[in-house]
Each structure stands twice: as C-alpha cells, then as structure tokens.
C-alpha cells in the first residue's frame, strides 16, 4: 500500500495532528528559479496528501496548517481547526489553495521553523532544503477551538505539497492501491472502507504491544479525504495511550502492522485528556 493508507491509519490513532516542520519554499519557475519565496507564502495553506476529518458527538474537526516564510527561509507554522458544529463533514476547498480563513481564528499549535545554517545551501540564497529543526518545539494553546482533538503532533520532513510550486502526491497511484479495498456507502457517498481491529491491525508503543479495543472504521473517498467517526470505544484506546505516556513519557516510538504491511513513526503525545473530555 502507499503511504497514504498509513497516513489514514495514523490519523485513526492520533485523532489529530499538526505540521510542525517543513522544508524551505522556493520558486520553481521564472527568473528567480530556486530563490526563497517570501511574500507569496504569507499564511499559505500547506496542501496535505490527504485531508482527515473526525466526527464527534458535538461536531466535526479538520485540522489544517498555514505557513509564513521570510526572506531568509525562516517560517512560522500555525495549525487551525475547520470546525463544523452541525456534524457534517465540510472539507476545506483546495482548488485555489485558499482555505476559508478568518484572522480571528485561534492557532492550536504554533511552531517556529528556522532555516538552519548547516542545511544544504543552494546558490547565494542560503536556502536549506532540509531545514529540519526540532519538530516538537511548538507552543500549544488548549483554549483554542479544536484543541480537544489535538493529541499527537507529528513532523513531516519531506515536502507534501504547497500552492503553486509544490510537488503533489501521486493520487492516481494511491487510488489504484485503494481499489483492492471494499467500497461502501457512507453518508450517501461511495467510499473505500478501512476497518481497524485486532484481527487486521497491531500496534506496539516503545516495544510494548498496545491492544486494539473493538473496531474503528475509516472511510476514504477518491480524493484521499479520510473520515473517522469517533466511536465510544475510542475512550478505551485513548486511556491505553495515556497509560503508555505515563509509563514511558511523551515521546513514543510506534510500530504498526496492517495485514502484511508495516510502518514505523515517531510521535510526541502532548495530552490525551483533552480528547477524553470530549467523549
């Protein structure tokens, strides 16, 4: 399977994530080719390889991250929540890379992402294409709308895609991989169904097995948009995650298998209680 399937499964485990690290954005066309982009990327929407929404009893959440970058390649990464109290899943429109954005929105997580001096230098611009600093040096504001869904913050160290000059994911190839999954009707739409239970999936956290409580269901459409209904058994799963944090600390090394597939990812669990309070 493509990484996008793992992204969907990771979303089921995390219930929300923020981009806290991102490569320097450069111009890919014109006279300033490979020059550091500045003004064009003032609060630009980072186009994800897949959009993820979680359905709660009191509404739906979809987290998204905006990036601001100065002339040196230093960035601010701010994560917000596209919240719909009606419970409908209204994904942000990525057609023009221009989400519905209100400056009064409160950033759930804010990360300062400097262009490190020891990163790869291209020409005279000093653009560090691998400006990977500490992906967990963010500030979280749990008074913000949507912070209740934000349990895990993960770092993307490769470019997912950005407006205009970004590298888009191979959605056609990923769609082929999903074609071997069963399709079902969810809220009137034909979608791929990804079941997650102990007969299909297994997780270990810091080398210790983590049980899967009941079944979780993910629904993915042809545009790689993932919908996750948060069922009552999520309380048991989150409590197990909270116990892992109490025993091993906030940094977790997670191994995951799904059928014959396997993946590993590193996460930092900020808090679990905010999501538990919502159940």
Secondary structure, 3 states (H helix, E strand, C coil): CCHHHHHHHHHHHHCCCCECCCCCCECCCCCCCCCECCHHHCCEEECCCCEEEEEECCEEECEEEEEEECCCCCEEEEEEECCECCCCCCCCCCCCCCCCCCCCCCCCEEEEECCCCCCCCCCCCCCCCCCCCCCCCEEECCCCCCHHHCCEEECCCCCCCECCCCCCCCHHHHHHHHCCCCEEEECCEEEEEEEECCCCEEEEECCEEECCCCCEEEEECCCCEEEEECCCCHHHHHHHHHHHHHHHCCEEEEEEEECCEEEEEEEEECCCHHHHCCC
